[in-house]
Amino acid sequence: MIHVSVSICHIHRHRTFTPSHFSFPPALHTWEGEMEGRSKEDEYDVAEQIGRGRFGAAFLVVNKPENRRYVMKKIKLARQTERFKQTAVQEMNLIAELNHPYIVEYKDSWVGKECVCIVTNYCEGGDMDQMIRRARGTYFSEEMLCKWLTQLLLALDYLHSNRVLHRDLKVGF
């Protein structure tokens, strides 16, 4: 089974999908993911950086209480416009509301002093690129390709029917 990891580009204003906790902090520097002097980020150990983009990075992390691996996406807020910051928080809130069997499952999120953090499940089987490299020139069966394509299209249909425009999709296993 595939799982699609989504980076949100835009959410159409008149969408049918209305997350219950779509709210923006009046000033991001006053709304932080901290509780009793500890940051939520303290619950995770960073194992390695697994991706980097224009606006941030993705890390393989281990949740200390659960001893389970997740992916933490950090979107940098430093030197960004208020509009960008609101969009990052909107992405965080929307990903929390996505619920589809072929979209990577949300775990947690928060706004810190310098970044928005979004934690999702880790696809233990790797991504499509890794799957192709492991095949070493061996072709995938038509049945397998049709299954993967169907799952990807169902995930895309879910996003598009909820008026979510994605910036980046990654297929994981």
Summary of the structure (lengths in Angstrom):
residues: 173
radius of gyration: 17.0
end to end distance: 6.2
largest distance: 54.0
contacts: 459
relative contact order: 0.26
helix: 29%
strand: 36%
